[in-house]
Amino acid sequence: MRLTNRVDRTGTRSGLQYTWRVTTAVRVFALALAAGIVFSDDRAGVSGPLLAALGVIACAGAALDWTPELNRTSWTAAAEMLLAALMLASADASAGLYAYLAAPPVVAGVRHGFVTTINVAFVGALGVLAAVGAATGSDPRPELVAALPWVLSGLGAGLLTSWQSRSGRDQDARRAPYQAAHQLMAQLHGLARRGDIGLDSAQLAADLEADLRRKTGAVASAVFTCTGDESPVMLSSYGDGAPLAAEIARSPEQRTAGARVLTIQGTDGVLGYLVLGGVIRWNEDIAEQAVQVTDNFALRLDTAVLFDEVRRMATSEERNRLAREMHDGVAQEIVALGYVVDEIESVSDDTRTRQLAASLREEISRVVSELRYSIYDLRHHVTDHRLSGALAEYVRELSTGTDMRVHLSFDESGSALTARTETELLRIAQEAIANVRRHSQAKNVWVGFVTDGLLIDLTIEDDGIGQAGPKERHWGLQTMSERARGVGATLTVGDRPGGGTRVHLRTDHSTTAREGSAHP
């Protein structure tokens, strides 16, 4: 169930109240005008019941207008106009009471625009004609003469009002999606800060698996997510999860003994599948409990997956923004500083000054090069769900113009990794390769990546000076470790046999997601 289906509408309350007050004032004014005309004609006693009936119609219309659902209120003014016209034209009403027929078109103009205003006026005219036509033995002209001016007046005022309020409606329409998004994010922010919900999709999937393994005695499990026509992507797994993906497409009769597939339903259809392998205990009661547990987790998992998508988009946009700021700001200023140093070197006759200027120019060139690499890091991302292509492109870009030789070894098979996992692995590899380029003085760098959709093995080695380790006020290795833990992997950094540094990331054979405490 999508969280966006439950958007809090308190933010639009003030706008609705203002519109409701305006339309209610129009109805009250029309009733007061009709009453004034009736009283001036000394026909209050005869027209009193009809005036009261108009008051009831006006109250009903105002009550129905007190709602944000426009598909409901769009017919309110038309129904109000039709009832008033039929009642007045068929009851031989005083001419003054027809003044109320001007109110519904104006209400439609305030709320809905030109088309609805014209439709409401047309409905009122039809109502009067129908009532007059149904009456026999009477002259219809008095009713028509009494009704027509007020219907036309209401139409003109409604069209004018619609034109005046159009800009406000357009602004509300433009603001509506942003207002809804703001309300949703405010709700998520408040819940996440209080710790009431977890928005880690991998952890939620691992909790779901652990809960059902305890209930069924399963020895292996995996959670797959799917979007559109794409093949399922593994979100987390436990045990030997590789064969479980094939169970999704099989019918219950064709599945491996002990395999069970549970569908995770979201609001927009199938969100994913939970596959259990080596199930020991399974009966109708356990099956019912499994469905209940899966349904209870579905909303949380659906929300977490949606939040992951929003977070990835926001992160990508922020990285691109930072890259633009760096390129258009500090990078250009440092380049300009390099021109000043070149000018100093060219005009100075002092040998020492020229030497210092040349050294400073080399340092500026190095800083500019580092900035360009950093900008490339920020903009580089995984495409087509294949990390090996992104790694190869990144290493080739960074080795261009250097004497460093690059050796690549990639073996990607099985189902694709999740977008989040691929992104985290790319950032870890970027940091490790950048460290080789900056600090190692290496002649060779080896990048290896192996995955079967479950096991992940990423290695970056160099033949440089080695001695890699945490340094004070340097956070690269710590950030790499945090990213590795975020995808359920371990990261080790040490010396390479034969000299240099070896960075090795690997997931446990038994699980590709962090096992947390499951909810019993």
BELFEN-V201181 format. One record per residue. N is the residue number from 0. PSI is psi in whole degrees, -180 to 180 (* if undefined). OMEGA is omega as a letter, one per 40 degrees, with the letter a starting at -180 (* if undefined). D_LAST is the distance of its C-alpha to the last C-alpha in whole Angstrom. Layout:
# BELFEN-V201181
n psi omega d_last
N PSI OMEGA D_LAST
N PSI OMEGA D_LAST
This chain:
# BELFEN-V201181
n psi omega d_last
0 125 a 22
1 135 a 24
2 -24 a 24
3 -12 i 28
4 -8 a 28
5 48 a 28
6 131 i 30
7 129 a 31
8 15 a 35
9 -29 a 36
10 -25 a 38
11 3 a 40
12 -42 a 41
13 -41 i 44
14 -40 i 46
15 -41 i 45
16 -41 i 47
17 -48 i 50
18 -41 a 50
19 -40 i 50
20 -39 i 52
21 -49 a 55
22 -36 i 54
23 -40 i 55
24 -37 i 58
25 -44 i 59
26 -43 a 59
27 -42 i 60
28 -43 i 63
29 -41 i 64
30 -43 a 64
31 -39 i 66
32 -45 i 68
33 -43 i 69
34 -40 i 69
35 -42 i 72
36 -41 a 74
37 -46 a 73
38 -34 i 75
39 -22 i 78
40 3 a 79
41 38 i 79
42 28 a 76
43 -39 a 74
44 -40 a 74
45 -40 a 74
46 -4 a 71
47 -49 i 69
48 -41 i 67
49 -37 i 66
50 -40 i 65
51 -39 i 63
52 -40 i 61
53 -37 i 61
54 -39 i 59
55 -44 i 57
56 -42 i 56
57 -42 i 56
58 -41 i 53
59 -43 i 51
60 -41 i 52
61 -39 i 51
62 -41 i 48
63 -27 i 47
64 -18 a 47
65 68 a 45
66 145 i 42
67 -9 a 41
68 101 a 41
69 -27 i 44
70 -17 i 44
71 -43 a 44
72 -11 a 47
73 -28 i 49
74 -4 a 51
75 -48 a 51
76 -38 i 54
77 -43 i 56
78 -40 i 55
79 -44 i 56
80 -44 a 59
81 -46 i 60
82 -46 a 59
83 -42 a 62
84 -45 i 64
85 -43 a 64
86 -47 a 65
87 -43 a 67
88 -27 a 70
89 -9 a 69
90 13 i 70
91 52 a 73
92 160 i 72
93 146 a 74
94 -29 a 74
95 -30 a 73
96 -23 i 69
97 -11 i 69
98 -26 a 68
99 -22 a 65
100 -13 i 64
101 -18 a 65
102 -50 a 61
103 -42 i 59
104 -36 i 60
105 -41 i 60
106 -44 i 56
107 -37 i 55
108 -40 i 57
109 -41 a 55
110 -39 a 52
111 -27 i 52
112 -170 a 55
113 -49 a 59
114 -47 a 57
115 -37 i 56
116 -47 i 59
117 -42 a 61
118 -41 a 59
119 -45 i 59
120 -40 i 63
121 -41 i 63
122 -42 i 61
123 -43 i 63
124 -42 i 67
125 -40 i 66
126 -44 i 65
127 -45 i 68
128 -40 i 70
129 -42 a 68
130 -41 i 69
131 -40 i 72
132 -30 a 73
133 -23 i 71
134 139 a 74
135 145 i 77
136 20 i 81
137 155 a 80
138 120 a 81
139 -10 a 77
140 -39 i 79
141 -42 i 78
142 -41 i 75
143 -42 i 75
144 -37 i 77
145 -37 a 74
146 -40 a 71
147 -46 a 72
148 -39 a 73
149 -37 i 69
150 -44 i 67
151 -39 i 69
152 -44 i 69
153 -39 i 65
154 -47 i 65
155 -46 i 67
156 -37 i 65
157 -42 i 62
158 -41 i 62
159 -45 i 64
160 -41 i 60
161 -42 i 58
162 -40 a 60
163 -36 a 60
164 1 a 56
165 -42 a 55
166 -38 i 55
167 -42 i 52
168 -40 i 50
169 -41 i 50
170 -42 i 49
171 -40 i 46
172 -39 i 45
173 -35 a 45
174 -21 a 43
175 -50 a 41
176 -36 i 38
177 -36 i 39
178 -42 i 38
179 -42 i 35
180 -40 i 34
181 -42 i 34
182 -43 i 32
183 -47 a 29
184 -34 i 30
185 -40 i 30
186 -47 i 27
187 -40 a 25
188 -45 a 27
189 -43 i 26
190 -42 a 22
191 -38 a 22
192 -35 i 24
193 -10 a 22
194 18 a 19
195 -24 a 17
196 155 i 17
197 136 a 16
198 26 i 19
199 106 a 19
200 -38 i 18
201 -42 i 18
202 -41 i 15
203 -42 i 13
204 -41 i 14
205 -39 i 13
206 -43 i 10
207 -45 i 10
208 -49 a 11
209 -40 a 9
210 -47 a 6
211 -29 i 9
212 -39 i 11
213 -38 a 9
214 -32 a 9
215 -12 a 13
216 17 a 14
217 148 a 16
218 -12 i 18
219 152 a 18
220 158 i 17
221 147 i 18
222 128 i 18
223 141 i 22
224 152 a 23
225 143 i 26
226 125 i 29
227 -135 a 32
228 4 a 34
229 152 i 33
230 153 a 31
231 142 i 27
232 130 a 26
233 127 i 24
234 -38 i 21
235 161 i 19
236 164 i 19
237 139 a 18
238 -152 a 20
239 88 a 24
240 -7 a 23
241 -46 a 26
242 -11 a 27
243 -28 a 24
244 -35 a 26
245 -21 a 28
246 -22 a 26
247 -42 a 26
248 -10 a 29
249 151 i 30
250 160 a 30
251 -34 a 27
252 -27 a 30
253 -7 a 31
254 156 i 28
255 146 i 27
256 133 a 26
257 2 i 22
258 137 i 22
259 139 i 20
260 123 i 20
261 131 a 18
262 134 i 20
263 110 a 19
264 130 i 21
265 178 i 22
266 -37 a 25
267 12 a 28
268 -150 a 27
269 121 i 25
270 -35 a 23
271 -163 a 22
272 145 i 20
273 122 a 17
274 128 i 19
275 139 i 17
276 146 i 20
277 39 a 21
278 131 a 18
279 -45 a 19
280 126 i 17
281 119 i 18
282 -175 a 19
283 -39 i 19
284 -45 i 16
285 -38 i 14
286 -41 i 16
287 -42 i 15
288 -39 i 11
289 -42 i 12
290 -41 i 14
291 -45 i 12
292 -43 i 9
293 -43 i 12
294 -39 i 14
295 -36 i 12
296 -19 a 12
297 -47 a 16
298 -44 i 17
299 -43 a 16
300 -41 i 17
301 -43 i 20
302 -42 a 21
303 -42 i 20
304 -43 i 22
305 -42 i 25
306 -38 i 25
307 -43 a 25
308 -44 i 28
309 -42 a 30
310 -40 i 29
311 -43 i 31
312 -42 i 34
313 -41 i 34
314 -44 i 34
315 -43 i 37
316 -39 i 39
317 -39 i 39
318 -42 i 40
319 -38 i 43
320 -45 i 44
321 -40 i 44
322 -42 i 46
323 -44 a 49
324 -41 i 49
325 -42 a 50
326 -45 a 52
327 -13 a 54
328 -93 a 54
329 -35 a 54
330 -44 i 55
331 -36 i 58
332 -39 i 59
333 -38 i 59
334 -43 i 61
335 -37 i 64
336 -36 i 64
337 -37 i 65
338 -37 i 68
339 -42 i 69
340 -40 i 69
341 -40 i 71
342 -41 i 73
343 -43 a 74
344 -34 a 74
345 -28 a 77
346 -13 a 79
347 140 i 79
348 -8 a 82
349 126 a 80
350 -42 a 79
351 -41 i 76
352 -41 i 75
353 -37 i 75
354 -44 i 73
355 -39 i 70
356 -40 i 70
357 -41 i 69
358 -42 i 66
359 -36 i 65
360 -38 i 65
361 -41 i 63
362 -40 i 61
363 -41 i 60
364 -39 i 60
365 -43 i 57
366 -42 i 55
367 -41 i 56
368 -42 i 55
369 -39 i 52
370 -41 i 51
371 -40 i 51
372 -40 i 49
373 -40 i 46
374 -41 i 47
375 -40 i 47
376 -45 a 43
377 -35 a 42
378 -17 a 43
379 137 i 42
380 169 a 39
381 137 i 38
382 151 i 39
383 27 i 38
384 34 i 35
385 111 a 37
386 -32 a 37
387 -41 i 40
388 -43 i 42
389 -39 i 41
390 -44 a 41
391 -43 i 45
392 -41 a 46
393 -45 a 45
394 -42 i 47
395 -41 a 50
396 -44 a 50
397 -25 a 50
398 -9 i 52
399 131 i 55
400 9 i 58
401 169 i 57
402 3 a 58
403 128 i 54
404 140 a 54
405 134 i 50
406 119 a 49
407 139 i 46
408 107 a 44
409 141 i 41
410 93 i 39
411 124 i 37
412 177 i 35
413 -166 a 32
414 156 a 30
415 149 i 31
416 160 i 29
417 155 a 27
418 -37 i 30
419 -44 a 28
420 -45 i 28
421 -41 a 31
422 -44 i 32
423 -41 i 31
424 -40 i 33
425 -43 a 36
426 -37 i 36
427 -47 i 35
428 -40 i 38
429 -46 a 40
430 -43 a 40
431 -44 a 41
432 -38 i 44
433 -38 i 45
434 -39 i 45
435 -47 a 47
436 -38 a 50
437 -42 a 50
438 -21 a 50
439 -22 a 50
440 36 a 54
441 153 i 53
442 -22 a 55
443 146 i 52
444 134 i 48
445 127 i 46
446 120 i 43
447 138 i 41
448 123 a 38
449 132 i 36
450 146 i 33
451 20 a 32
452 -17 i 29
453 -64 i 26
454 138 i 28
455 129 i 30
456 111 a 33
457 127 a 35
458 133 i 38
459 119 a 41
460 153 i 44
461 165 i 48
462 36 a 51
463 -149 a 51
464 -13 i 52
465 -148 i 48
466 36 i 47
467 140 i 44
468 168 a 42
469 142 i 41
470 151 a 43
471 135 i 44
472 22 i 43
473 129 a 42
474 8 a 38
475 -51 a 39
476 -38 i 37
477 -42 i 34
478 -40 i 34
479 -43 i 33
480 -41 i 31
481 -41 i 29
482 -41 a 29
483 -45 i 28
484 -31 a 25
485 -23 i 24
486 18 i 24
487 31 a 23
488 165 i 26
489 145 a 28
490 129 i 32
491 140 i 35
492 123 a 38
493 -172 a 41
494 145 i 44
495 136 i 45
496 127 a 47
497 -3 i 51
498 144 a 51
499 -162 a 49
500 146 i 45
501 122 i 42
502 123 a 39
503 123 i 36
504 135 a 32
505 141 i 30
506 155 i 27
507 146 i 25
508 -32 a 25
509 -20 a 22
510 143 i 20
511 15 i 22
512 156 a 19
513 129 i 17
514 119 i 14
515 -179 i 12
516 122 i 9
517 157 i 6
518 122 a 4
519 * * 0
